[in-house]
Amino acid sequence: MEHYLQTTGRIFDIQKYSIHDGPGIRTIVFLKGCAFRCRWCCNPESQHFQPETMIRNGKPKLYGKDVTVEEVMEEVMKDTHHYRRSGGGLTLSGGETLLQPDFASALLFAAKQEGINTAIESTGFQKFEIIKNQILPYLDLFLMDIKHMDSEKHQAFTTKPNTLVLENARKIAKTGQKLIIRVPVVPTFNDTVEEITAIARFAASLPGVEQLHLLPYHRLGQDKYAGLGREYTLPDLLPPEYEHMQKLRRAAAETGLYVQIGG
Amino acid sequence: MKSPFDIFAQVMYTFNHDDTVGKGRAVLKKFFDGDIQKSPRIQKLYDDLFDHMPTIEADRAEIVTRVYQETENDPIITRRGKVFKAICEELPIIIRPLELVVGSNTQVARGCQVFPEYSFEWLESEFDTVETRSADPFYISEDTKKRLHEVYKYWPGKTTSDLATSFMAPETLMAIKHNMFTTGNYFYNGIGHFTVDYEKVLKIGFEGIRKEAETARDRLHVFDPDYAERNAFLEAVIMCCDAAITYAGRYAMLALEEAEKCSDPDRKKELLQIAQNCARVPAKPARSFYEACQSFWFVQMLLQTESSGHSISPGRFDQYMYPYYEEDMKSGKITREFAQELLDCIWIKLNDLNKCRDAASAEGFAGYSLFQNLIVGGQDKEGLDVTNDLSCMCIEASMHVMLPQPSLSIRVWNGSPNALLIKAAKLTRTGVGLPAYYNDEVIIPSMLSRGVTMEDARNYGIIGCVEPQAGGKTDGWHDAAFFNMCRPLEMVFSNGYEFGDKVGLQTGSLESFKTFDDFYFAYKQQMEYFIQLLVNSDNSIDVAHATRCPLPFQSSMIADCIGRGKALQQGGAIYNFTGPQGFGIANMTDALYAVKVLVFEEKKYTLQQFAQALNDNFGRGLSKERLSDLTLQVTKELARAGKQVGEKDVEQIALQIQKDSVTPEQKAFYDQMLEDINGLPKYGNDLPEIDLFARDVAYTYTRPMEKYKNPRGGMYQAGLYPVSANVPLGHQTGATPDGRLANTPIADGVGPVSGKDTLGPTATANSVARLDHGIASNGTLFNQKFHPSALSGMEGLQKFVSLIRAYFDQKGMHMQFNVVSRETLLDAQVHPDQYKGLVVRVAGYSALFTTLSKSLQDDIINRTTQGF
């Protein structure tokens, strides 16, 4: 980690005052590039590793920038007072953070050097050895996405099977890492009581996992697809109703997990 | 093995997710912070409050005028004593249905009396519009108009405003005419803006204060050089103490009469209790919490009949009321629920008081607000935390009544208990725009730097919107002027001229500015010049009040008026300040920065091009106001050249001016210019370079101010806040180089230009904290708008509190929040009748949204909704 501040990586956004992704007030750094192509993805500009131009509010804007850890940390640490007061810190998100393991590792290490809390939002899509050696040593909280227990359906909606995700979830849990499982609840994909309960049962079976977050699908990213010249394949999908979310929450809570709606 | 980070994160997590944490803390904290049931009486009192439109009443004006006529040969302080005495003896009194704490200065709820001794022409000229104006309308009956018309015959040439005008220098009057600043607040009204020593009245009553004044009088020697003045003053104080006792006595009688007539046995008992209370206080020391409430209220309402000054602030109510509450709770004399009901009754009464301002001031202070600032929490004189049950019950009272008064404030310091802040955040979450949060860690040192002692500084309260004051000892003259920091920049561009008048300094032609420093220096010179004129204006008004309206009743409760034998207006207080407030820092920062980069660094545009662009309003067409200004200018020039100008000609001129506005090429040029300006970094995005520049721009106002003195022997101290004047005064301001169009609002408080902060509340707060708040010892104002979901659950509240703490860690001074959805506000504009009770935060205070003018409503809606 000698030159960790000079490690470079590719990000597409930094978002301050995040209050729904880990403890306290946080800054989210979004790393560019993802292994999945989830059809509901609200950040389609995150998917390709290559920088790309997206039309936003009628104007073209380039997404994807190569930066050093030092540059990122300078921005992140501007909110140091807010972290100190709230117990917050840095969250890495994506794209898939773990696809840039050296960069992610250096960022988390740098955050720990500054004494702030660290978290990642990830699908765990990486070799476990890399996760274990480069990420977990500097990580306070792993927010792990599990989208479906049926691998075929998982693949149909995300382009990848769920095998590695489930395998890694168990391995990570076994290390004693603080782990919260999060499920994007997407109508037509996984929003039945059976499907959610299946995920909840799996989560409950992981050692040390106590919490499950159900994140209702939203349409806020829809117009980004047009901005990128891509097609949104779920054009008519409506967000799940409040009552339905409550029903899913109650069902999932039967596993004994603490279940909340939203992050 | 878990790392310390793990454990910390887990503790925070559990804390954030456990709704019982707040309640479970009972073992740790020594005060009650739970919910208390709202009594049905409060809803009834609330409904009655809005039964009628606010009404203007003529009784006080008649009494004052009669007494003035009868006392022409008395010293002014004696006349003021006699005025107060006559008001206490004659002003019609009323007990409103079901109220437990009595004392109203109008027959109709939320009505107002008239104060002709300060100014009257404006009201007479607005007789026919005051009922239909957009900001704070009042009903006025034909009979009242007639009575006031009679009264007004006496006053020409005799008011404080008449005298003040006669004191002002010609260049000052010119600057005022051109709206460089406005000192209208104290020009038209009494001064107010103080906290009296309520504690003293509760402890010794007016009989005690009378005794103090008598003792002081008896110590005078007839051969003392200032015997005449001191003696007359002390006699007036004695007269006022007696008058207040008389007034309460009338209420005791009225309550007795009503009790006799009352057929409802419960209400009868209440009325008898009220009669007993009024017979006892405020003459004598309060013996119970209920008596203390009644005593407090008589003081609070009578202060607001003596003069038309607003921001008569109850100050540290939770502190001086606490001994009575504690005693009664210990002895079992009252329940917490009844104590809460009494507080709620007072809260309703604070909204019953009202004042009619002139149309322009009503826009600047919109929302019928009297800015009675009541503050809870904080430290005592020794620096120890003093949060108690009442601190939380005051917050609870605001939740119960959901009304803009009192302007509730919370003192926050490093030792403030979390439970108090969580309780406060719950109130914020309701969207009522209360409370405002204040930072002891900035305010106390700031006051020390102004010569306030450590003990007094630690005991500070807030006056009006955001102004710190050592209560019971200060004549702060806070809110002394609105100074529009954008106007001096216009003077730089026009070399001191406007519409043919020489208004500012001649700081040089645009060609003469070779560097940005030259240009910036010219701005600083213009600033300094207008600050000097502002001082001239305020000092003129100050002397006018000392001469024509020294006020013995309020002086009886502020140290050391009795000791010095002088009224507050004549320098009787221990601490004397004048605090005029500047606003427009964000616009001027972005504007000067744009000039610096685009003209002097990148050389993309010349100063002349900027000047032309501002004149042409960036090709965005002329607003109605600008058009009429320009038409007036041309008309005047024609008249000066000896040409006759008729109504038809004026229309022609206006048409011509509109036609002369920009060509398509120019329009394209201005579009590019605006794009270049918008592309520059802006204040409010946590960019140290521009934020530190903002700090320097703020100094152009705050630093010169420290040099000047007022006639009461005190110093000037700057504030940085506009109340809501950034909207109406923005209407009088041309386009500015930050891309702000002519006649549009100026940025609010010390916050960024609306919509220019794009990184969310932490970034905005970090930027604002880079200003030097301590030097603005008259207060700074920072508003943020939140969607309610940012404060949802215990976790949301806790994160919200962290944001406040983090801003205060960085030496921010004040923070206030608007939590309401945009949709709600838009709907309220369309259906005002359905949102009569909708309170939003406007500048430093909360107001009823539907009573605000359309433009102010729009400004509130347009503020960045942060966090989402």
Interface residues (C-beta under 8 A of the other chain):
Chain A: Q15 K16 Y17 I19 P23 G24 I25 K78 D79 H81 H82 R84 R85 S86 G87 G88 K112 N117 T118 D140 L141 G176 K178 Y258 Q260
Chain B: K2 S3 F5 D6 F8 A9 Q10 V11 M12 Y13 N16 H17 D686 L759 G760 P761 T762 A763 N766 A790 G796 Q798 K799 S802 L803 R805 A806 Y807 D809 Q810 Q866 G867
